[in-house]
Amino acid sequence: MRRFLLASLLLLAAFGCSRRDANRADIVLVNARIHTLSGDINHTEPDATALAVRGDEIVYVGGDDGAQAWVGEGTRRIDLAGAAVLPGLVDAHAHLADLGHLLREVSLFGTPSSEDVRRLVMAAVASAPAGTWVRGRGWDQNDWAEKAFPGWRDLAGTESHPVVLERVDGHAYWLNQTALSACGITRDTRDPAGGRIVRDASGEPTGILVDEAQELVETQLPEPGPAEMDTSLARATRECVRLGLTGVHDAGTTRAELDALRRLAEAGRLPINVYVMLDSDEPGLVSEQFARGPAEEFGGRIVIRALKLRADGALGSRGAALLADYSDDAGNRGLDVDAADSLFAGTQAALRHGFQVATHAIGDRGNRTILDLYERALAEANARNARLRVEHCQVLSPDDIPRFAALGVVASMQPTHATSDMPWAETRVGPERLAGAYAWRTLMQSGATLAFGSDFPVESANPLLGLYAAVTRQDAAGNPEGGWRAAEALTLDEAVRAFTQGSAWAAFDEARGGTIAIGRRADLTILERDPYQLPASALLDLRVRATVVRGAVVYEATR
Ligand SMILES: [Zn+2]
């Protein structure tokens, strides 16, 4: 140690200004309320007022006075005037390309009736080039007076173009008559495995395709070209940093999407960190990446070490696999999207190649199926620290809740799903099954790691809305009073940790992400005011002051 010190001093003497350079930061933040998350859970007071960043790393955390020593020539010193600094918020389950594509589609979010949808689509059809598909997304029949699925008849007047409208959860398409014939779907078309063509009493397709039946349209849709993909992903990632996200776990990345992410990173146009879950619908890509092994690209900005699988569908479209019938649809227990043996084979292969598995499972049967086969695969592979994940975990049999912690399975959940689904979830599954629904607190107390996200663009990408939903279990208007099944709500600190440390753990990133400390990656979310000092309702319009990713200020609010 002494020798090292002496050598350092000699070096400093030899290079006159290097002492100052050695201690010079690129960015120094002062007068901030910094929540490092390195201390006790459920703290409310900040633990530091200043930090310094050099390169992509945090080099100082502490008081303003101590930070002064890090200010040198070229240092950007920012007085945050009481703004709050959190470890970068990371969305642990989202769909980047879909968010980007969405911005070119007809937005149907929040439409109050099928007639309103028709009007919006009519307008889009009028301006769409002849022969092109008109696409939209965001409708939800649960929001309408008439809660039944709509059909092609409700899109009368749009027949000049094929129209495909994705349900808010992405688990159903609504087609007009032109699209139905373009896809060759008739009364003779059989339901594909794991999917359903909704039919009227006479057996005619109504224009609704659920889960795997969506493939019947997807094969007809033109693929976006590389330039369009780049634009979509650039747009989506810019939106992420504007909302304060420093990273996203992309739930089902295709080859075209991965290539676009690489092109953007290469060009310095990828502002966030992306954790890739390979889309199991692209076996060629999966086997190629398995052969290569887990990979970090562009210094870890893109990490490829997970495989995305699908056990079932979604609750809104009654595709979530349930142990018993849907309470509002006798005889229907949902869909097994991928067969259990292929899920098992995928899990085995991933474990063999050092990859994590992240499986979409929403219903209690979907979750039990995947926990059973995870358990078997982990035992056979004798795998430790595999951190297998279940994505969504929305309706769990209470018996299965302790299995997450016991198997080391991460519960990757989305708080805004609970507040979006609460008006109708009980109709779908009945009061008893709600005991294990959106059960964040029960899961956390059982010892499971929660990783929070939004599933954007199914929900808004804004992580502050996720924090609000997690602590209130209310909609933006504050309903229901006291919160829906409020015993499952989290404290703000617990919810922030699920969006930071939970996401980091779920991506094997806990040594560098999720906490503000010396030596950690400088990924920071800076908020105008300190959420730990504000009522929950203030989260709804709390502004992001700046977003820092790997030491670079990638977003700054105009003041
Ligand atoms: Zn998703």
Residues whose N, C-alpha, C, O or C-beta is under 5 A from the ligand:
A	BS01	ZN	A251 D455
